Amino acid sequence: MAKIMVADDAAFVRLTLRQILENAGHMVVAEAADGDEAYELYRETKPDVILMDITMPECTGIEGLKKIRQFDPEAKCIICSAMGQQTLVVEAMQCGARDFIVKPFRPERVLESISVVLGKK
């Protein structure tokens, strides 16, 4: 299965995603609370996929995605957003995000997105 990094400023969201992913056989290799931390952890762990929130303090998911894609243009990132953030989702896709998931998460949607981004579906 895939090595995945979860980036979200809310610990309960990271925990929820970890449970969904690990129950499906994936391995969470890193957790970040903002875009800067996601960038640093991406460089250290080289996950197959990043699940990243758009709205985070200090460094947003979009800023983190830009840094990661500068370091690794092939990085695969799935953006997570709440309803009503369509303009931010469009910006994230223009910056290289491969898919987006709307909060609150449905486990089957999270797993489907990972399969699609990894080219397994």
N, C-alpha and C positions, 0 to 999 in steps of 0.2 A: 504494500500500500504506500501512500504518499507521506512525505515529511512535510509538515505544515507549520507555519508561524501564524499566530493569532495576535492582531494588534487592535486593541480597544482600550479606552481609558476606564471603562467600567469593569471591575473585577468579576462581577456576576455574569457579564456577557462573555468574558474570556472562559469562565468556568462552563457556561452552557455550551459554547462551541467546542471546548475540549471534550466534554462528555459525548456530544454528537459524533465528533470525529473519532475518538477512541473506541466508541461502541461499534463503529463501522470498520475498525481495523487500521485506521490511520494513526500516525504518530505526531503528536504536537512537540516540535523541537524547540520552540521558543514562544514567549509571550511578551508583548510590548504594550506600554501604556500611552505612547505617542509616536509620531512619525520619526523623530530622531532616534529613539530607542529601537524602533523597527529597522531603520537603516543599519544601525550598528549590529543588531542581532542577525540581520540578513547576511551581512558580510561574514559573520562568525559561523553561522549554521547552514547557509545555502539551502533553504527549504525548497521543495518542489513547487509549493503554492503559498501565497500569503493571503490571509483573510484580514482586511484592514477597514476599520471604521473611517468614515470621512471626517467627522467632527470630533477632534481631540484637542486638548489644550497644548500650549507651547508650540508643537509642530503638528499640523493637520495631516490627515491621511493623504491628501493630494500632494502636499509638500514632501512627505515621506516617500510616496510613490515616485515622484520626480527624482529624488536622490537615489533611490534604489535602481531605477531604470537607467540613470546615468552610469552607475557602477556596473549594472548588468542589464543590457537592453533586452535580454531574453527572459527576464523575471516575469513570473506569472502571478498576477495580483487580482483578487476578487474584492471589490469594494462593497462594504456594508453600509446601508444608509437607512434612515428613518423616512417615512412618507413625507412628501413635501420638499424634498431636496433634489428635485429633478435636475436643476441647473448644475448642481455640484456633481451629480452622477455623470452628466454629459461631459463636464470638464475632466473628471477622472478617466473616462473612457478615451478622451482625446489625449490624455497623458500616458496612456498605455495600459489601463486596467483591462482585463480580459472579460470580465462579467461583473454584475452587481447583484446583490441580494438585499431585499427589503426587510427591515426589522419590523416586528418580531420574527425570529427565524422559524422556519418550518424545516425540520431535520431532512426531509426528502429533497427540499430545494437546495439546501447547503450541499448535500452529497451529489446531487445531479450537477450542480455548477462545477464542483471539483472534477467530476468525471469529464465534463465537456472541456474544461480548460486544459486538462491533461491529455485530451484527445482520446479518451477511452469510451466515448459515447457518440 
